Amino acid sequence: MPAFVAFTTGDVAVTPDVPSARYESGAVRQNCPDCGSPLTAAFPYLPDQIYVPVGVLNNPDRYPPQLHCHVASKPKWLHIEDDLARETASGRDTLNEAFDD
């Protein structure tokens, strides 16, 4: 299961510079040119936000989860045992509201 940290677009820089790929959906993604691992993702419905997979961060403990998205499609074996907000799908409204504050 992927886990992402949301940042304001201007707060993230990938170095050395990694080219971006734009997809038909409008998503813009950066992947490691050597191994293909995802580095960033930006979506047109989440303006001014960029998402970084937790697994590529040096200090993931600085970013504890605040929201669970897509819980309707989680595997049956995955048990979420916290009291955080849950969205059955993308959670885009919640995410956009968080960045409006």
MOPAC internal coordinates of N, CA, C and O (Angstrom, degrees):
PM7 1SCF
backbone

  N    0.0000 0     0.00 0     0.00 0    0    0    0
  C    1.4342 1     0.00 0     0.00 0    1    0    0
  C    1.5264 1   108.19 1     0.00 0    2    1    0
  O    1.2310 1   120.65 1   -52.51 1    3    2    1
  N    1.2899 1   116.36 1   127.49 1    3    2    1
  C    1.4629 1   117.53 1   176.85 1    5    3    2
  C    1.5263 1   111.19 1   -76.34 1    6    5    3
  O    1.2310 1   121.52 1   -34.17 1    7    6    5
  N    1.2865 1   114.69 1   145.83 1    7    6    5
  C    1.4568 1   122.14 1   172.76 1    9    7    6
  C    1.5196 1   106.54 1  -129.21 1   10    9    7
  O    1.2310 1   120.78 1   -44.79 1   11   10    9
  N    1.3095 1   116.12 1   135.21 1   11   10    9
  C    1.4543 1   121.39 1  -174.77 1   13   11   10
  C    1.5168 1   111.37 1  -125.91 1   14   13   11
  O    1.2310 1   121.29 1   -26.88 1   15   14   13
  N    1.3260 1   115.14 1   153.12 1   15   14   13
  C    1.4563 1   122.19 1   171.50 1   17   15   14
  C    1.5220 1   106.31 1  -109.78 1   18   17   15
  O    1.2310 1   120.70 1   -48.07 1   19   18   17
  N    1.3236 1   116.26 1   131.93 1   19   18   17
  C    1.4606 1   121.41 1   178.80 1   21   19   18
  C    1.5213 1   109.78 1   -92.85 1   22   21   19
  O    1.2310 1   121.13 1   -47.72 1   23   22   21
  N    1.3115 1   115.44 1   132.28 1   23   22   21
  C    1.4582 1   122.50 1   176.36 1   25   23   22
  C    1.5158 1   108.94 1  -127.77 1   26   25   23
  O    1.2310 1   120.39 1   -19.77 1   27   26   25
  N    1.3194 1   116.86 1   160.23 1   27   26   25
  C    1.4544 1   121.03 1   168.28 1   29   27   26
  C    1.5309 1   106.85 1   -71.20 1   30   29   27
  O    1.2310 1   120.43 1   -42.02 1   31   30   29
  N    1.3134 1   116.78 1   137.98 1   31   30   29
  C    1.4620 1   121.88 1  -173.17 1   33   31   30
  C    1.5276 1   112.91 1   -48.56 1   34   33   31
  O    1.2310 1   119.52 1   134.99 1   35   34   33
  N    1.3096 1   118.51 1   -45.01 1   35   34   33
  C    1.4497 1   121.46 1  -177.29 1   37   35   34
  C    1.5165 1   114.47 1   -69.93 1   38   37   35
  O    1.2310 1   119.93 1   170.65 1   39   38   37
  N    1.3249 1   117.73 1    -9.35 1   39   38   37
  C    1.4601 1   121.27 1  -177.65 1   41   39   38
  C    1.5281 1   113.68 1   -91.71 1   42   41   39
  O    1.2310 1   119.98 1  -178.42 1   43   42   41
  N    1.3330 1   117.64 1     1.58 1   43   42   41
  C    1.4578 1   120.86 1  -177.29 1   45   43   42
  C    1.5227 1   109.89 1  -125.12 1   46   45   43
  O    1.2310 1   121.16 1   -48.71 1   47   46   45
  N    1.3160 1   115.39 1   131.29 1   47   46   45
  C    1.4683 1   121.47 1   173.39 1   49   47   46
  C    1.5182 1   107.76 1  -135.93 1   50   49   47
  O    1.2310 1   120.57 1   -48.79 1   51   50   49
  N    1.3119 1   116.52 1   131.21 1   51   50   49
  C    1.4497 1   121.63 1   177.53 1   53   51   50
  C    1.5195 1   107.03 1   -98.72 1   54   53   51
  O    1.2310 1   120.58 1   -56.81 1   55   54   53
  N    1.3327 1   116.50 1   123.19 1   55   54   53
  C    1.4581 1   120.14 1   178.99 1   57   55   54
  C    1.5281 1   109.29 1  -128.41 1   58   57   55
  O    1.2310 1   119.72 1   -40.04 1   59   58   57
  N    1.3224 1   118.15 1   139.96 1   59   58   57
  C    1.4472 1   124.12 1    -3.65 1   61   59   58
  C    1.5257 1   110.36 1   -64.97 1   62   61   59
  O    1.2310 1   120.62 1   -14.99 1   63   62   61
  N    1.3077 1   116.42 1   165.01 1   63   62   61
  C    1.4563 1   122.18 1  -175.95 1   65   63   62
  C    1.5326 1   110.75 1   -54.80 1   66   65   63
  O    1.2310 1   120.98 1   -49.76 1   67   66   65
  N    1.3092 1   115.73 1   130.24 1   67   66   65
  C    1.4610 1   122.01 1  -179.89 1   69   67   66
  C    1.5245 1   107.46 1  -117.36 1   70   69   67
  O    1.2310 1   119.89 1   -50.31 1   71   70   69
  N    1.3267 1   117.82 1   129.69 1   71   70   69
  C    1.4600 1   118.81 1   179.93 1   73   71   70
  C    1.5275 1   112.22 1   -62.95 1   74   73   71
  O    1.2310 1   121.22 1   -28.54 1   75   74   73
  N    1.3208 1   115.27 1   151.46 1   75   74   73
  C    1.4638 1   122.03 1   178.05 1   77   75   74
  C    1.5199 1   109.13 1  -101.14 1   78   77   75
  O    1.2310 1   120.92 1   -28.66 1   79   78   77
  N    1.3121 1   115.85 1   151.34 1   79   78   77
  C    1.4563 1   121.84 1   173.70 1   81   79   78
  C    1.5151 1   107.89 1  -120.37 1   82   81   79
  O    1.2310 1   120.65 1   -48.85 1   83   82   81
  N    1.3328 1   116.36 1   131.15 1   83   82   81
  C    1.4656 1   121.32 1   177.26 1   85   83   82
  C    1.5232 1   107.52 1  -101.08 1   86   85   83
  O    1.2310 1   121.07 1   -46.38 1   87   86   85
  N    1.3270 1   115.56 1   133.62 1   87   86   85
  C    1.4452 1   121.66 1  -177.69 1   89   87   86
  C    1.5208 1   110.80 1  -105.02 1   90   89   87
  O    1.2310 1   120.93 1   -15.56 1   91   90   89
  N    1.3222 1   115.83 1   164.44 1   91   90   89
  C    1.4626 1   121.52 1  -178.14 1   93   91   90
  C    1.5234 1   111.84 1   -54.75 1   94   93   91
  O    1.2310 1   120.28 1   148.36 1   95   94   93
  N    1.3098 1   117.08 1   -31.64 1   95   94   93
  C    1.4607 1   121.83 1   179.29 1   97   95   94
  C    1.5319 1   112.13 1   -70.14 1   98   97   95
  O    1.2310 1   120.69 1   165.65 1   99   98   97
  N    1.3304 1   116.28 1   -14.35 1   99   98   97
  C    1.4548 1   121.04 1  -175.80 1  101   99   98
  C    1.5180 1   112.47 1    98.43 1  102  101   99
  O    1.2310 1   120.27 1   169.87 1  103  102  101
  N    1.3366 1   117.09 1   -10.13 1  103  102  101
  C    1.4648 1   120.69 1   178.27 1  105  103  102
  C    1.5240 1   109.76 1   -64.95 1  106  105  103
  O    1.2310 1   121.07 1   -36.56 1  107  106  105
  N    1.3168 1   115.56 1   143.44 1  107  106  105
  C    1.4603 1   121.85 1   175.56 1  109  107  106
  C    1.5231 1   106.47 1  -117.91 1  110  109  107
  O    1.2310 1   121.05 1   -54.81 1  111  110  109
  N    1.3224 1   115.59 1   125.19 1  111  110  109
  C    1.4551 1   120.56 1  -176.00 1  113  111  110
  C    1.5208 1   110.86 1  -127.64 1  114  113  111
  O    1.2310 1   121.46 1   -30.89 1  115  114  113
  N    1.3265 1   114.81 1   149.11 1  115  114  113
  C    1.4563 1   121.80 1   171.72 1  117  115  114
  C    1.5208 1   107.37 1  -120.19 1  118  117  115
  O    1.2310 1   120.89 1   -47.33 1  119  118  117
  N    1.3297 1   115.89 1   132.67 1  119  118  117
  C    1.4549 1   121.79 1   178.09 1  121  119  118
  C    1.5154 1   109.25 1  -126.28 1  122  121  119
  O    1.2310 1   120.61 1   -29.87 1  123  122  121
  N    1.3155 1   116.44 1   150.13 1  123  122  121
  C    1.4537 1   121.11 1   177.17 1  125  123  122
  C    1.5246 1   108.90 1   -59.04 1  126  125  123
  O    1.2310 1   119.91 1   -53.25 1  127  126  125
  N    1.3306 1   117.77 1   126.75 1  127  126  125
  C    1.4602 1   119.56 1  -179.33 1  129  127  126
  C    1.5350 1   113.03 1   -68.93 1  130  129  127
  O    1.2310 1   119.89 1   162.16 1  131  130  129
  N    1.3175 1   117.81 1   -17.84 1  131  130  129
  C    1.4591 1   120.60 1  -179.01 1  133  131  130
  C    1.5221 1   112.99 1   -89.18 1  134  133  131
  O    1.2310 1   120.36 1   131.17 1  135  134  133
  N    1.3289 1   116.91 1   -48.83 1  135  134  133
  C    1.4686 1   119.59 1  -174.68 1  137  135  134
  C    1.5272 1   113.96 1  -111.94 1  138  137  135
  O    1.2310 1   120.15 1   167.00 1  139  138  137
  N    1.3377 1   117.32 1   -13.00 1  139  138  137
  C    1.4596 1   120.49 1   179.47 1  141  139  138
  C    1.5112 1   115.20 1    86.63 1  142  141  139
  O    1.2310 1   119.66 1   179.17 1  143  142  141
  N    1.3270 1   118.25 1    -0.83 1  143  142  141
  C    1.4678 1   120.48 1  -179.63 1  145  143  142
  C    1.5192 1   110.87 1   -59.99 1  146  145  143
  O    1.2310 1   119.97 1   -40.24 1  147  146  145
  N    1.3261 1   117.66 1   139.76 1  147  146  145
  C    1.4628 1   119.80 1   177.32 1  149  147  146
  C    1.5224 1   110.94 1   -67.31 1  150  149  147
  O    1.2310 1   120.89 1   -43.05 1  151  150  149
  N    1.3340 1   115.91 1   136.95 1  151  150  149
  C    1.4609 1   121.94 1   179.55 1  153  151  150
  C    1.5170 1   112.38 1  -112.97 1  154  153  151
  O    1.2310 1   119.91 1   137.26 1  155  154  153
  N    1.3180 1   117.78 1   -42.74 1  155  154  153
  C    1.4632 1   121.53 1   178.44 1  157  155  154
  C    1.5281 1   109.56 1  -147.76 1  158  157  155
  O    1.2310 1   121.38 1   -20.81 1  159  158  157
  N    1.3177 1   114.97 1   159.19 1  159  158  157
  C    1.4634 1   122.07 1   173.16 1  161  159  158
  C    1.5224 1   108.06 1  -147.12 1  162  161  159
  O    1.2310 1   121.21 1   -42.73 1  163  162  161
  N    1.3168 1   115.28 1   137.27 1  163  162  161
  C    1.4659 1   121.75 1   175.70 1  165  163  162
  C    1.5252 1   107.11 1  -131.15 1  166  165  163
  O    1.2310 1   120.89 1   -37.25 1  167  166  165
  N    1.3225 1   115.90 1   142.75 1  167  166  165
  C    1.4587 1   121.21 1  -173.90 1  169  167  166
  C    1.5290 1   109.98 1  -126.80 1  170  169  167
  O    1.2310 1   119.61 1   -39.03 1  171  170  169
  N    1.3201 1   118.35 1   140.97 1  171  170  169
  C    1.4661 1   120.26 1  -177.22 1  173  171  170
  C    1.5286 1   113.42 1   -62.12 1  174  173  171
  O    1.2310 1   119.78 1   152.52 1  175  174  173
  N    1.3202 1   118.02 1   -27.48 1  175  174  173
  C    1.4655 1   121.28 1  -179.29 1  177  175  174
  C    1.5285 1   112.87 1   -84.71 1  178  177  175
  O    1.2310 1   120.42 1   179.55 1  179  178  177
  N    1.3425 1   116.81 1    -0.45 1  179  178  177
  C    1.4656 1   122.45 1   175.86 1  181  179  178
  C    1.5338 1   107.72 1  -127.01 1  182  181  179
  O    1.2310 1   120.38 1  -110.46 1  183  182  181
  N    1.3285 1   116.87 1    69.54 1  183  182  181
  C    1.4647 1   120.05 1  -173.73 1  185  183  182
  C    1.5271 1   112.84 1   -62.78 1  186  185  183
  O    1.2310 1   121.71 1   -33.53 1  187  186  185
  N    1.3231 1   114.33 1   146.47 1  187  186  185
  C    1.4736 1   122.41 1   177.85 1  189  187  186
  C    1.5221 1   113.14 1    63.30 1  190  189  187
  O    1.2310 1   120.27 1  -160.24 1  191  190  189
  N    1.3337 1   117.09 1    19.76 1  191  190  189
  C    1.4561 1   121.64 1   178.80 1  193  191  190
  C    1.5240 1   109.04 1  -123.29 1  194  193  191
  O    1.2310 1   120.81 1   -34.64 1  195  194  193
  N    1.3230 1   116.06 1   145.36 1  195  194  193
  C    1.4599 1   121.25 1   174.67 1  197  195  194
  C    1.5230 1   107.20 1  -134.39 1  198  197  195
  O    1.2310 1   120.85 1   -38.98 1  199  198  197
  N    1.3115 1   115.97 1   141.02 1  199  198  197
  C    1.4599 1   122.01 1  -174.67 1  201  199  198
  C    1.5238 1   110.04 1  -113.59 1  202  201  199
  O    1.2310 1   121.22 1   -48.60 1  203  202  201
  N    1.3239 1   115.26 1   131.40 1  203  202  201
  C    1.4602 1   122.99 1  -178.30 1  205  203  202
  C    1.5282 1   107.77 1  -119.35 1  206  205  203
  O    1.2310 1   119.81 1   -51.11 1  207  206  205
  N    1.3332 1   117.96 1   128.89 1  207  206  205
  C    1.4657 1   119.43 1   177.69 1  209  207  206
  C    1.5314 1   111.16 1   -62.19 1  210  209  207
  O    1.2310 1   120.52 1   -44.39 1  211  210  209
  N    1.3100 1   116.61 1   135.61 1  211  210  209
  C    1.4579 1   121.91 1  -179.50 1  213  211  210
  C    1.5293 1   110.87 1   -56.15 1  214  213  211
  O    1.2310 1   120.00 1   145.12 1  215  214  213
  N    1.3101 1   117.61 1   -34.88 1  215  214  213
  C    1.4539 1   122.00 1  -176.07 1  217  215  214
  C    1.5195 1   115.37 1   -64.84 1  218  217  215
  O    1.2310 1   119.52 1   163.53 1  219  218  217
  N    1.3298 1   118.53 1   -16.47 1  219  218  217
  C    1.4705 1   119.40 1   179.53 1  221  219  218
  C    1.5244 1   111.87 1   -98.97 1  222  221  219
  O    1.2310 1   119.93 1   178.32 1  223  222  221
  N    1.3098 1   117.74 1    -1.68 1  223  222  221
  C    1.4652 1   120.99 1  -179.18 1  225  223  222
  C    1.5311 1   111.35 1   -83.50 1  226  225  223
  O    1.2310 1   120.87 1   -37.92 1  227  226  225
  N    1.3037 1   115.94 1   142.08 1  227  226  225
  C    1.4635 1   120.71 1   176.55 1  229  227  226
  C    1.5183 1   112.16 1   -75.05 1  230  229  227
  O    1.2310 1   120.36 1   155.64 1  231  230  229
  N    1.3347 1   116.93 1   -24.36 1  231  230  229
  C    1.4653 1   121.23 1  -174.56 1  233  231  230
  C    1.5313 1   111.24 1  -133.44 1  234  233  231
  O    1.2310 1   119.89 1  -118.41 1  235  234  233
  N    1.3275 1   117.81 1    61.59 1  235  234  233
  C    1.4653 1   119.52 1  -175.23 1  237  235  234
  C    1.5268 1   114.49 1   -62.55 1  238  237  235
  O    1.2310 1   119.73 1   157.01 1  239  238  237
  N    1.3235 1   118.12 1   -22.99 1  239  238  237
  C    1.4690 1   119.44 1   179.76 1  241  239  238
  C    1.5245 1   112.80 1   -66.70 1  242  241  239
  O    1.2310 1   120.35 1   163.20 1  243  242  241
  N    1.3278 1   116.94 1   -16.80 1  243  242  241
  C    1.4710 1   120.05 1   176.35 1  245  243  242
  C    1.5204 1   111.95 1   -72.07 1  246  245  243
  O    1.2310 1   120.03 1   168.82 1  247  246  245
  N    1.3306 1   117.55 1   -11.18 1  247  246  245
  C    1.4579 1   121.74 1  -173.40 1  249  247  246
  C    1.5270 1   110.85 1  -126.77 1  250  249  247
  O    1.2310 1   119.68 1  -110.45 1  251  250  249
  N    1.3081 1   118.22 1    69.55 1  251  250  249
  C    1.4656 1   119.19 1   179.32 1  253  251  250
  C    1.5294 1   110.48 1   -65.73 1  254  253  251
  O    1.2310 1   120.14 1   -28.35 1  255  254  253
  N    1.3141 1   117.34 1   151.65 1  255  254  253
  C    1.4649 1   119.96 1  -178.89 1  257  255  254
  C    1.5231 1   111.93 1   -62.42 1  258  257  255
  O    1.2310 1   121.58 1   -30.67 1  259  258  257
  N    1.3255 1   114.57 1   149.33 1  259  258  257
  C    1.4576 1   121.27 1   177.00 1  261  259  258
  C    1.5190 1   112.27 1  -127.17 1  262  261  259
  O    1.2310 1   120.70 1   168.77 1  263  262  261
  N    1.3307 1   116.27 1   -11.23 1  263  262  261
  C    1.4652 1   121.35 1  -175.61 1  265  263  262
  C    1.5230 1   108.50 1  -159.27 1  266  265  263
  O    1.2310 1   120.59 1   -36.81 1  267  266  265
  N    1.3262 1   116.47 1   143.19 1  267  266  265
  C    1.4628 1   122.03 1   173.21 1  269  267  266
  C    1.5270 1   107.78 1  -111.95 1  270  269  267
  O    1.2310 1   120.45 1   -55.89 1  271  270  269
  N    1.3225 1   116.74 1   124.11 1  271  270  269
  C    1.4717 1   122.25 1   179.03 1  273  271  270
  C    1.5330 1   109.84 1  -110.65 1  274  273  271
  O    1.2310 1   121.39 1   -22.05 1  275  274  273
  N    1.3134 1   114.94 1   157.95 1  275  274  273
  C    1.4727 1   122.86 1   177.59 1  277  275  274
  C    1.5334 1   112.35 1    61.07 1  278  277  275
  O    1.2310 1   119.93 1  -147.87 1  279  278  277
  N    1.3129 1   117.74 1    32.13 1  279  278  277
  C    1.4656 1   118.95 1  -177.84 1  281  279  278
  C    1.5277 1   112.35 1   -67.41 1  282  281  279
  O    1.2310 1   119.49 1   158.79 1  283  282  281
  N    1.3198 1   118.58 1   -21.21 1  283  282  281
  C    1.4582 1   120.24 1   178.19 1  285  283  282
  C    1.5255 1   111.94 1   -67.67 1  286  285  283
  O    1.2310 1   120.09 1   159.67 1  287  286  285
  N    1.3297 1   117.44 1   -20.33 1  287  286  285
  C    1.4607 1   120.00 1  -178.64 1  289  287  286
  C    1.5343 1   112.75 1  -109.90 1  290  289  287
  O    1.2310 1   120.51 1  -166.13 1  291  290  289
  N    1.3336 1   116.63 1    13.87 1  291  290  289
  C    1.4643 1   118.76 1   179.41 1  293  291  290
  C    1.5266 1   109.37 1   -71.82 1  294  293  291
  O    1.2310 1   120.62 1   -28.80 1  295  294  293
  N    1.3288 1   116.42 1   151.20 1  295  294  293
  C    1.4677 1   118.98 1   176.11 1  297  295  294
  C    1.5315 1   111.22 1   -63.65 1  298  297  295
  O    1.2310 1   120.36 1   -29.52 1  299  298  297
  N    1.2913 1   116.91 1   150.48 1  299  298  297
  C    1.4659 1   120.94 1  -179.09 1  301  299  298
  C    1.5239 1   112.33 1   -60.81 1  302  301  299
  O    1.2310 1   120.19 1   151.81 1  303  302  301
  N    1.3276 1   117.24 1   -28.19 1  303  302  301
  C    1.4657 1   120.01 1  -178.09 1  305  303  302
  C    1.5204 1   113.52 1   -79.27 1  306  305  303
  O    1.2310 1   120.05 1   169.06 1  307  306  305
  N    1.3241 1   117.51 1   -10.94 1  307  306  305
  C    1.4611 1   120.33 1  -179.67 1  309  307  306
  C    1.5268 1   109.35 1   -86.76 1  310  309  307
  O    1.2310 1   120.90 1   -60.94 1  311  310  309
  N    1.3176 1   115.89 1   119.06 1  311  310  309
  C    1.4636 1   121.78 1   179.12 1  313  311  310
  C    1.5263 1   108.94 1  -110.85 1  314  313  311
  O    1.2310 1   121.11 1   -58.93 1  315  314  313
  N    1.3085 1   115.49 1   121.07 1  315  314  313
  C    1.4648 1   121.28 1   178.41 1  317  315  314
  C    1.5137 1   106.64 1   -98.09 1  318  317  315
  O    1.2310 1   121.02 1   -68.35 1  319  318  317
  N    1.3162 1   115.65 1   111.65 1  319  318  317
  C    1.4568 1   120.22 1  -171.34 1  321  319  318
  C    1.5236 1   112.14 1  -112.98 1  322  321  319
  O    1.2310 1   120.66 1  -130.58 1  323  322  321
  N    1.3088 1   116.34 1    49.42 1  323  322  321
  C    1.4617 1   120.04 1   174.41 1  325  323  322
  C    1.5244 1   108.14 1  -134.31 1  326  325  323
  O    1.2310 1   120.88 1    -2.37 1  327  326  325
  N    1.3053 1   115.91 1   177.63 1  327  326  325
  C    1.4584 1   120.59 1  -176.63 1  329  327  326
  C    1.5220 1   112.73 1  -103.47 1  330  329  327
  O    1.2310 1   120.07 1  -159.82 1  331  330  329
  N    1.3262 1   117.47 1    20.18 1  331  330  329
  C    1.4619 1   120.55 1  -179.00 1  333  331  330
  C    1.5204 1   111.24 1   -71.24 1  334  333  331
  O    1.2310 1   121.62 1   -22.18 1  335  334  333
  N    1.3252 1   114.50 1   157.82 1  335  334  333
  C    1.4629 1   120.44 1   177.02 1  337  335  334
  C    1.5215 1   109.76 1   -60.69 1  338  337  335
  O    1.2310 1   121.28 1   -32.46 1  339  338  337
  N    1.3346 1   115.15 1   147.54 1  339  338  337
  C    1.4560 1   121.33 1   179.66 1  341  339  338
  C    1.5201 1   109.39 1  -128.06 1  342  341  339
  O    1.2310 1   121.60 1   -43.32 1  343  342  341
  N    1.3146 1   114.54 1   136.68 1  343  342  341
  C    1.4650 1   121.52 1   174.67 1  345  343  342
  C    1.5219 1   107.48 1  -115.34 1  346  345  343
  O    1.2310 1   119.98 1   -46.25 1  347  346  345
  N    1.3163 1   117.64 1   133.75 1  347  346  345
  C    1.4576 1   119.64 1  -179.29 1  349  347  346
  C    1.5258 1   111.91 1   -70.19 1  350  349  347
  O    1.2310 1   120.33 1   153.09 1  351  350  349
  N    1.3344 1   116.98 1   -26.91 1  351  350  349
  C    1.4698 1   121.15 1  -179.60 1  353  351  350
  C    1.5243 1   109.08 1  -122.79 1  354  353  351
  O    1.2310 1   120.24 1    43.50 1  355  354  353
  N    1.3200 1   117.14 1  -136.50 1  355  354  353
  C    1.4651 1   120.83 1  -169.70 1  357  355  354
  C    1.5234 1   115.02 1   -68.93 1  358  357  355
  O    1.2310 1   119.46 1   150.94 1  359  358  357
  N    1.2878 1   118.64 1   -29.06 1  359  358  357
  C    1.4565 1   120.37 1  -177.05 1  361  359  358
  C    1.5124 1   113.49 1    74.66 1  362  361  359
  O    1.2310 1   120.13 1  -162.38 1  363  362  361
  N    1.3284 1   117.35 1    17.62 1  363  362  361
  C    1.4719 1   120.19 1  -175.47 1  365  363  362
  C    1.5195 1   113.24 1   -58.64 1  366  365  363
  O    1.2310 1   119.41 1   143.09 1  367  366  365
  N    1.3210 1   118.73 1   -36.91 1  367  366  365
  C    1.4637 1   119.90 1   178.89 1  369  367  366
  C    1.5324 1   110.54 1   -63.68 1  370  369  367
  O    1.2310 1   120.68 1   133.59 1  371  370  369
  N    1.3112 1   116.31 1   -46.41 1  371  370  369
  C    1.4696 1   121.04 1   178.83 1  373  371  370
  C    1.5207 1   110.47 1   -61.85 1  374  373  371
  O    1.2310 1   120.29 1   136.26 1  375  374  373
  N    1.3256 1   117.05 1   -43.74 1  375  374  373
  C    1.4633 1   121.44 1  -179.23 1  377  375  374
  C    1.5293 1   111.08 1   -64.63 1  378  377  375
  O    1.2310 1   120.28 1   137.64 1  379  378  377
  N    1.3258 1   117.08 1   -42.36 1  379  378  377
  C    1.4642 1   119.44 1   178.52 1  381  379  378
  C    1.5127 1   111.24 1   -66.72 1  382  381  379
  O    1.2310 1   119.92 1   140.92 1  383  382  381
  N    1.3185 1   117.75 1   -39.08 1  383  382  381
  C    1.4730 1   120.23 1   177.66 1  385  383  382
  C    1.5216 1   110.91 1   -62.96 1  386  385  383
  O    1.2310 1   120.17 1   141.54 1  387  386  385
  N    1.3230 1   117.28 1   -38.46 1  387  386  385
  C    1.4733 1   120.75 1   179.80 1  389  387  386
  C    1.5186 1   111.15 1   -63.08 1  390  389  387
  O    1.2310 1   119.88 1   145.91 1  391  390  389
  N    1.3312 1   117.83 1   -34.09 1  391  390  389
  C    1.4545 1   120.78 1  -179.27 1  393  391  390
  C    1.5198 1   111.72 1   -84.71 1  394  393  391
  O    1.2310 1   120.03 1   165.21 1  395  394  393
  N    1.3183 1   117.54 1   -14.79 1  395  394  393
  C    1.4769 1   120.82 1   176.57 1  397  395  394
  C    1.5198 1   111.03 1   -77.98 1  398  397  395
  O    1.2310 1   120.30 1   157.65 1  399  398  397
  N    1.3406 1   117.04 1   -22.35 1  399  398  397
  C    1.4748 1   120.35 1  -177.25 1  401  399  398
  C    1.5081 1   112.08 1   -71.52 1  402  401  399
  O    1.2310 1   120.10 1   180.00 1  403  402  401

